Amino acid sequence: MIYKIRIILDAEEDIFRDIEIEDQSNLEDFHNAITQAFGFEGSEMASFYTCDEEWNQDEEIALFDMSESGSDIRLMNETTLADIMNEKNPKLIYVYDFFSMWTFFVELADIVEKEDGRVYPNVLFTFGELPDAPPEKQFEAEPNDDEGDYDDLLDSYDDMDFDENWN
């Protein structure tokens, strides 16, 4: 089967690419298709992340295992698109270049039959130009039901029984 997937840059302006790729392609092949479609060199670290319907990040699937002990991290070259993406789980997050943090929303748009004579992966459509630098991110804390706890702690600081000049 062929997955038609839209890859959208996390930016205010619309910048996306539509790619069709075989469902049995591994994520490293998909990573290469994305980097080529957006004009990246493809030499930086990258990861895919599974996520829920609200784009809340979950499991990492990395290009390389950078841990010293060889962890249980999933790797792109060992994971197919069909393993992690389907009609029930149509979304992924893709991060390219961890210093610049190019972040993309990846969404399965359609599943179709393979066309004879067509080479996959195939860029179906491009919209918008990639900016020279990644969009600035606004990191915000999750709402906290216990907002007053920290203020209460500061108010009772003088009542605490310890010597702040202990060393």
C-alpha positions in Angstrom: 0.0 0.0 0.0 1.0 3.6 -0.5 0.8 6.2 2.2 0.0 9.8 1.2 1.5 12.0 3.9 1.5 15.7 4.6 4.6 17.1 6.4 3.9 20.6 7.8 6.6 22.9 9.3 5.6 24.1 12.7 5.4 27.8 11.7 2.9 30.6 11.5 3.0 30.6 7.7 1.9 27.5 5.7 4.9 25.5 4.6 4.3 21.8 3.7 5.1 18.9 1.4 2.9 16.0 0.4 4.8 12.8 -0.1 3.7 9.4 -1.1 5.7 6.4 0.1 5.3 2.7 0.5 3.9 1.6 3.9 6.7 -0.9 4.3 9.4 1.7 3.8 11.4 2.2 7.0 11.5 5.6 8.8 15.1 6.2 7.7 13.9 6.2 4.0 11.0 8.5 5.1 13.5 10.8 6.9 15.6 11.0 3.7 12.5 11.8 1.6 11.5 14.6 4.0 15.0 16.1 4.1 15.2 16.1 0.3 11.7 17.5 -0.1 12.5 20.4 2.1 16.0 21.0 0.8 18.0 19.9 3.9 21.5 18.3 3.5 20.3 15.4 5.5 23.5 15.3 7.6 22.0 16.3 11.0 20.4 14.1 13.7 16.7 13.6 13.6 13.9 11.7 15.3 10.3 10.8 14.8 8.0 10.8 17.8 4.7 9.0 18.1 1.9 11.3 19.4 -1.7 11.4 20.2 -4.5 13.3 18.4 -3.6 16.6 20.2 0.1 16.2 19.0 1.3 15.3 22.5 4.7 13.7 22.0 5.3 10.1 23.1 7.9 7.5 22.0 11.1 8.5 20.2 12.3 6.7 17.1 15.8 7.9 16.5 18.1 8.0 13.5 21.0 6.6 15.6 21.3 5.2 19.1 23.6 7.8 20.8 23.5 6.1 24.2 26.7 4.6 25.6 25.2 1.4 26.7 22.9 0.6 23.8 19.5 1.4 25.1 16.1 0.1 24.1 15.5 3.1 21.8 13.7 2.3 18.6 15.6 3.1 15.4 14.4 4.5 12.1 16.1 1.8 10.0 14.3 -1.0 12.1 10.8 0.6 12.1 8.5 0.7 9.1 5.8 3.3 8.5 3.2 0.6 8.9 4.5 -0.3 12.3 3.7 3.1 13.8 1.3 4.9 11.4 -2.2 3.9 10.3 -5.7 5.2 10.2 -6.1 4.9 13.9 -2.7 6.5 14.6 -2.3 9.0 11.7 0.1 11.5 13.3 3.8 11.8 14.0 6.1 14.6 15.0 9.5 14.9 13.1 12.4 16.9 14.5 15.4 17.6 12.3 18.7 19.0 13.6 18.5 19.1 17.4 20.5 22.4 17.5 18.1 24.2 15.3 15.0 22.2 16.2 13.2 22.2 12.8 9.9 20.7 13.9 7.3 19.2 11.6 3.8 17.7 12.0 3.4 14.6 9.9 -0.1 13.3 9.1 -1.4 10.4 7.1 -3.8 11.8 4.5 -4.7 8.7 2.5 -3.8 5.1 1.8 -4.0 4.0 -1.8 -2.9 1.2 -4.1 0.6 1.2 -5.6 0.7 2.6 -9.2 2.7 0.6 -11.7 5.7 2.6 -13.1 5.7 5.1 -10.3 8.9 5.5 -8.2 8.4 5.9 -4.5 8.9 7.9 -2.4 7.4 10.6 -4.6 6.8 14.3 -3.8 3.3 15.1 -4.8 3.0 18.7 -3.9 5.0 21.5 -2.3 3.7 24.7 -0.7 5.8 27.5 0.7 9.5 28.1 1.0 11.6 27.0 4.0 12.9 30.0 5.9 16.6 30.5 6.4 16.3 29.7 10.1 13.7 27.6 12.0 10.7 29.4 13.5 11.1 30.6 17.1 9.4 28.3 19.6 7.4 29.5 22.5 7.7 27.0 25.2 4.9 27.2 27.8 4.4 25.3 30.9 1.3 23.1 31.3 -1.4 24.6 33.4 -1.0 23.6 37.0 -3.8 23.1 39.4 -1.4 23.7 42.3 -0.2 27.2 41.3 -0.4 28.5 44.8 1.8 25.8 46.2 5.1 27.6 45.3 3.9 30.9 46.7 2.8 29.2 49.9 6.3 27.6 50.1 8.0 31.0 49.8 5.7 32.5 52.4 6.6 29.8 54.9 10.3 29.9 54.1 11.2 31.6 57.4 9.3 28.9 59.4 11.5 26.1 57.9 13.8 24.5 60.4 17.2 24.4 58.6 20.4 26.5 58.5 20.7 28.0 55.0 24.4 28.6 55.6 25.1 24.9 56.3 28.3 24.6 54.3 
